[in-house]
């Protein structure tokens, strides 16, 4: 049930979590505060309070466990985020003429101010929160961009993102890739800001491939293109499967490109270990739970991720195998 939408308080249910260097205990007072924060996130009457509430929620999300963050953000996709973006953020974004000196937007949402700092204007807060959204939940922002906007707003948001958000995102991605610990000579990742691309080279016992992720000018609002520039020991059929896997990961996963590539490497490693992919999501390691396909159909013997199977049962309103349609039991 990893994709079941849950409230913000789920981020800190159970044991205490570390947030921005402090211990946040999951006691009654903290739960009340999180519930109040969620109320403000949905309050269209107070635009500035709503934006700051979303800013805090995004900061909390960045420090939560991946499984908890995924389940909370799943609830935002249809019920919380579109309303916030359409009702509050979009009207305040300076799409036609950015604020003087804005340049590339900061990726840090304004969750705190120093005593001597003047309070930011509504447009400045909107710029920072929009950049933080694209940085921390790019898949949700992409879904909103492709399915919720009018044609005119679609073009304006893309242009604004290209000029004022994507450059900062690319720099952050490149810095994260450069700073990441080496995975050894079998997996090397490099980023080029000028070419808007990330290159990953993978080798394993005579198998070699080099894949290039090409980022759109308005990244991450549009899908990343995946190209295999070199390969040896990898058949066309296998590469098509892997291309589908990484493309799906990049579309669905909220996180960095480095994280997506690391997950892709883990999947490819498992292929060489003889593990079969889940027939629902086409991955071996689940993007959220990090589990392998373990639930097996007694008839066709295909194995599925528990989270994928739960989602299939819920969406199809069936309790049968997704492939052979035999009753699951």
N, C-alpha and C positions, 0 to 999 in steps of 0.2 A: 504493500500500500504506500510505496514511496512517493507517488505523485498525487496523493490525496491532499487537497488544499487544507491548510491549517492556519490558525491565527498567529499573530506575531509572538504571543507569549510562549509558543512552542519552541522558539529559539533557545529559551532558557528553562525549559521544563526539566525537572530532575536535578542533576548535580550543578554546581556553580560553573559558570563559564568565565573565561578571561576576555575582557573587552577593553581595548585601548590601554592595556597595562593595569586594569583594576579588576577586582573580583566582584562579579555581579551575582549575588545569591538569588536563587529562585524561591523567594519567600513571598508571603502575601502582599507586602508593600510593593515589591518589584512587579508582581503580576498586575496590581492595580495600575501602576505607572505605565506598563506596556499596553494595557487595555485602553487607558486614556490616550496614549500616543496613537493607537489605532483609530480611535474616534476622531482625533484631529486630522488624521490622514484622509478621512472621508468627509471632512467638513468643508463644503464648497463656499460657505458664507465668509470665511476668513482666509483669504488667499495666502497671506504671508505665514500664518500659523500652519496652514496645510503644507506649504512648501518646506518649512523647517521640520515639520513632523516627518515628512518623507526623507529629508536629509538625515535625520537621526536613524530612521529605520534602515536606510541603506548602509549607514556606518555599522549598525548592529549586524546586519546581514553579512557584511564582509568578514566579521570575526566569528561567525557561527560555524558549527559543524556543517560540512557539505550536504549531508542528508537532510538536516533540519532546515538549512537555507533553501534547498530545492523545494521542500514541501510547503514552506511559507510562501515563497515566490510564485509557486503554482497557483495559489489563490489570488495573486495579484493580476494574473494574466487576463482574466475576464471580468473580475469583480472590482478590483481596486485601481489598477494602473491606468486603464483607458480613460476612466472618468477623471482622474487627476490630471492626466496629460491634456485631455480635450477641454475640460472646464476651467482649469486653473493655469497650468504651465504654458500651454500653447499661446493663449492670448497675451501673456506677459513676455514671451520670448521676443527679443528685438530682431525679428527675421528680416525686416526691410533695411534696418540700419542699426548695427550693433552699437552698444554704448561706447563713447570715446575711450580709446586706449584699451579696449577689451582684448584685442589680439586673439590668441588661442585661449580657449576657455580653460579655467582651472579644473582639474579632475577631482579636487577635494570639495565636497559639499560643505556649506558654512554651518557647522554644528556648534561652533563656539566663537566668541569674539574677545579680544583683549579689552581692558578697561578704557584704554585711550582710543580704541578703534571706533570710528563713526559707524552708525548702523547702516548696513547696505540697503540700497533701494530694491524695490520689488523685482525690477528687471535684472539686477545683478544676482539676486538670489536665484531667480529662474534660470539664468545662464549656468550657474554653478550646479544646481540640482539636475538640470538636463544633462550636463557633461558627466555627472556622477552616475546617472541612470545608464547612459551608454557605456560607461566603463564597467559597472558592476552587474548589470542585468541586460547585456546586449541582445540576448535572444528575445526577451520581452519587449524591448524597445523596437526591435526589428519587426516583430509581429504587429505592434501598434502601427508602425510606419506603413506596412504593406496592406493592412486590412481596415484601418480606421480613418484615414485621412482623405479629404477631397483632393481632386487633381491639383488645384492651386496650392493648397497647403503642402501637399506631397512634394512639389517642386521647391517650395520655399524652405521647407525643413531640410531637404537634401542639400541645397545650396549652403544654408547656414552651417550645417554639420561639416560639409567639405572644407569650408573656410576657417571655422572657429573651434571645431571639436576634434576632427580626425587627426590633424597634425599632432595634437597633444597625446591622443591615444596611441599613435604610431610610435612616438618617442617613448612612452611608457612601456609598450610591448617590447621595443628594442632593448631598453634598459633591463627589463625583467629577464629577457633571453640572455643578455650578456652576463648578468649577475648570477644566473642559475648555476648550481653545482653541475659539473660535467657528468654526463651519463656514460663516459667512456668512449672509446673510438667507434663503438658499434652504433652510436646514435649521436649525431652532431647537428645542432640547430643554429642557424645564423639569420639575422634580420637585416634588411636594407630599407632604410627610411625613404631614400630617394626613389627606389623602384617600387615601394609599397608592397614588399614581398617578404616572405619567410621561407627559407630553404631548410629542409630536414633530410639528412642522409642516414640511411639505415643499412646495416650489414649483419648477416648471420650465416655462418658456415657456408660460404660460397654464394649466398643470396645477397644481392645489392640493389638498392633503389634510392633514387633521389626525387623527392617530391617538393613542389613549390606551391605555396599558398599565395595567391595574388589578391590583394585587398582593393576594394573599390575606393574611389575618391571620397565617397561618403560613408566609409566604414564606420560603424558596423551595421548601418541601416540596410545594406544590400549584402547578399550572400558572398562568401569567399569562394573564389575559383580554385580548384585543386587540379594540379597538372603533374604528371610523372615525366620528368625530363630525361631520366636515365634509369635503366633497370637491367638486371641480369639474374637469371634463375627464377624469375617471377612471370608466370604465364599471363596472357591477356585476360583470361577469365578470373584469375586470382586478383589481378590488379583492379579489375572492374569492381569486384567485391570490396576491396580495401578502399577504393575511391568512394564508393557508396557509404562505407562505414565512416570515414573521416568527414565527408560532406554532411552526413547526418549529425555527427557530433558537433561540428562547427555551427550548424543551424540551431541545434537544441540546447547546447550547453551555455550556461552563464558563467563566464570566466575568461581567462586569458588564452591566447593562441598557444602559448607554451603549455598550459594545462591540457588543452585539447590534443596537442601532439604527444605529450607524455602518455595520455590515455590511449592514443592510437598505437604507440609503441608497445604498451602493455598488451593490447589486443593482438598485435602481430606476434609478439613473443609467445602468447598462448596458442596461436595457430601452429607454430612450430613444435609446440608441446603436444599437439594432437587434440586440443579442445575445440569442439564445434561451436559455431556462433548461435546465438538466440535467433530463431526464425522470425521473431516479431520486430526486434530493433536492429537486427543484422550485426550486432556487436557481441563480443565475448565477455568483456568486462563491462558491467552496467555503468553508465555515466554518472549516476547518482549514488547508488548503494555500493559500487565497486565489487559486487558479487558476480560469480560465474553462473551460467545457466545450470541449474541443478534439478528443477522440477521436470520429471520425465513423463511423457504420455505412455500409458500402458499398452496402447495399440501400435502407434507408429514409432514410439521410442525417441522422438525428438525431445530435446531438453530446452527449457525456457527459464528466463529470469523470473523470480517470484514477482517482482514489481511489474514486469511487462505482462505477465499472465493476469495479475490482478486488474491492471488497466484494461486488458482485453475483455475480461469477464464483465467489468463495469460498463464499458462503452457499448459492447455488443449485446448486453443483457442475455448472454448465453453462458452456460457452464460446460462448454464442449471444447475439445482441442481445436486451436486455431487452424491446424493443417488438415487433420483427418476427420474433424467434426465429431469424433466419438465423445460421448459423455465423459466428463472428467470426474474421476472418483477413485 
